Amino acid sequence: AQWIRGFLRIAVAAGTPRHVTLHVIRHSWASWHYCVHRDLKRLKEEGAWESLEMANRYAHLAPTGMAPEIEQFWGRRA
């Protein structure tokens, strides 16, 4: 698919290691999202998962104290 080729071009240009795949990024995003919002229903909707079970499978627990760093990375706080 064209979007995969686009991702690969961007990843190569950014120097992203080959083991960092879209699947890895989706797990990281889900974990970070849950860490910041603590809302599984919101994660399901914003991540476009079909079930809460699937969203829960992607979201791994991150320490609550990471939330400010995640938001800073996302550009939400200075």
Secondary structure, DSSP 8 states (H G I E B T S, - for coil): -HHHHHHHHHHHHHT--TT--HHHHHHHHHHHHHHHH--HHHHHHHHT-SSHHHHHHH-----GGGHHHHHHHTTS--
